Amino acid sequence: MTPDILDILLLLFGGYYLFGVIFKPTVFWERGRIVRTRAIIGDQKTMLLYGGLSVLMLGVGIWGSFQ
């Protein structure tokens, strides 16, 4: 029942990405990788991409914590 380091990292990074997508702080939203993704696919699709990624990471981290 104790979470592994990978589960903890997935929860932390998933929470970071979800926070970044919801609140759009400059530290997150103006990073090089995010700016390039926004230029290629647009803001709305970038939000969906990173939002989906964060939900997936949070889900796997929570699921792994209870294994």
BELRA-V175496 format. One line per field, one symbol per residue. ss: DSSP state (h for helix, s for strand, l for the rest). phi: phi as a letter, one per 20 degrees, with the letter a starting at -180 (. if undefined). psi: psi as a letter, one per 30 degrees, with the letter a starting at -180 (. if undefined). Layout:
# BELRA-V175496
ss->???
phi->???
psi->???
This chain:
# BELRA-V175496
ss->llllhhhhhhhhhhhhhhhhhhhllhhhhllhhhhhhhhhhlhhhhhhhhhhhhhhhhhhhhhhhll
phi->.effffffffffffffffffffelffgefdfgfffffffednfffffffffffffffffffffffde
psi->fkkleeeeeeeeeeeeeeeeeefhleeefgleeeeeeeeefleeeeeeeeeeeeeeeeeeeeeffg.
